[in-house]
Amino acid sequence: MTAREPIVTDHAVVRYLERVHGLDVAAVREHIAGRAATAVELGAIAVQIEGVRMHLADVTVVTVTPIRRRKRKADRRDLREAP
C-alpha cells in the first residue's frame, strides 16, 4: 500500500491563517472590496491595483492574478544576443 499525500483545501488554508496566525480575513475582504469599488461602479471586468489584477463578475471580485509585464522588443533582442 502506498502512502497518500494529504490534500489541503483553500478553505483549510484560510482558516489556518485566520486561527493560527491571526490573519483578519474580514479586514482583508474589506480592503479588497474598497480597492475594487470604483471599478465595480463603472462596470469594469477587471482593475489593476497594488501590482495585481482583480477580476470582476458583476459586483464580485472573483480572483486576483499577478500583472504580467510585456517584454519590450529591446528586452527580447538582448536575450537573443546574449552569449
Secondary structure as GFF3:
##gff-version 3
##sequence-region A 1 83
A	DSSP	alpha_helix	10	19	.	.	.	ID=ss1
A	DSSP	alpha_helix	25	41	.	.	.	ID=ss2
A	DSSP	beta_strand	46	49	.	.	.	ID=ss3
A	DSSP	beta_strand	52	57	.	.	.	ID=ss4
A	DSSP	beta_strand	60	66	.	.	.	ID=ss5
A	DSSP	alpha_helix	73	81	.	.	.	ID=ss6
###
